[in-house]
Amino acid sequence: MSNKITTIRTDLICPQCYNITTIQRIKGRKNSNLHKKKLYCYICKEEVNQIEVNDIDFLLKKLEFLDQRTSKQEQMYYLVKRAKRRK
């Protein structure tokens, strides 16, 4: 019997420099989409509230086709689009 722990990939986006950092999370401890996590950004050289995105491609498609976005959704669409371009 193996004791392998199932992990999933999660992307973190820095809202200042739009850098995407990937971390691994245990499947049972997955946070909600757009959760904020305070981590050190190696490009900004400071601790910032990075935004956790479970599936960045799905989020971009979902936000792209919303007819009437709220201001928060509009900001998230802009953030994800900038981060994807930077990759």
Secondary structure by P-SEA (a helix, b strand, c coil): ccbbbbbbbbbbbccccbbbbbbbbcccccccccccccccccccccccbbbbbccaaaaaaaaaacccccaaaaaaaaaaaaaaaac
